[in-house]
Amino acid sequence: EYGLIFSDFDPAISEKIANFSTIGDTRRLVELFSILHLLSKHEPEKRRRLSSIRFSKGTRFYNSDLRLRNVLAHIHENLDRQISLDEVAEFTHLTKPSFCRWFKKTMRCSFVTYVNKCRVQLACQLLVTSDHHIADIAGMAGFDSLTNFNRCFTMQRKITPSQYRARSHAVLNAPQG
């Protein structure tokens, strides 16, 4: 919560830290755990907090994380219907341009791109687990037209929804052995 600074610790720890950048990736991970284990045994009076404040619900970082969790939950709970940019901007108490900038910076893709990825993912699940017609699945996944669904699906998966369903069923029904 605060960060720690250690004083007067074992020279073996200093040596491990000094050699940390010269060892391979796998060994580095093992050494990291070894260092953390040694530091956890360090005398409490020889360590102190770096920060005088805790990162809690009142901090900017927590609020941004909470906002993101709420937005993503809202998207996933409402994939089956149209989700407008106005709606989510209002939901987050941001203007549309501010929301778009914040979302793209946070998620590294636009709001529409993210929603379409989630919808295609939902459609993939439905294609594999149900016998609904593809047009019905497009509607269940929140696409307003079969053409738009086919275009988005094919662009993301590099195959059509029909081909995806056929390949998935072929894999699921393939003999084990």
Secondary structure, DSSP 8 states (H G I E B T S, - for coil): ---EEE-S--HHHHHHHHHGGGS-HHHHHHHHHHHHHHHHTS-GGGEEES-SS---TTSHHHHHHHHHHHHHHHHHHTTTS---HHHHHHHHT--HHHHHHHHHHHHSS-HHHHHHHHHHHHHHHHHHH----HHHHHHHTT-S-HHHHHHHHHHHHSS-HHHHHHHHHHHHHS---
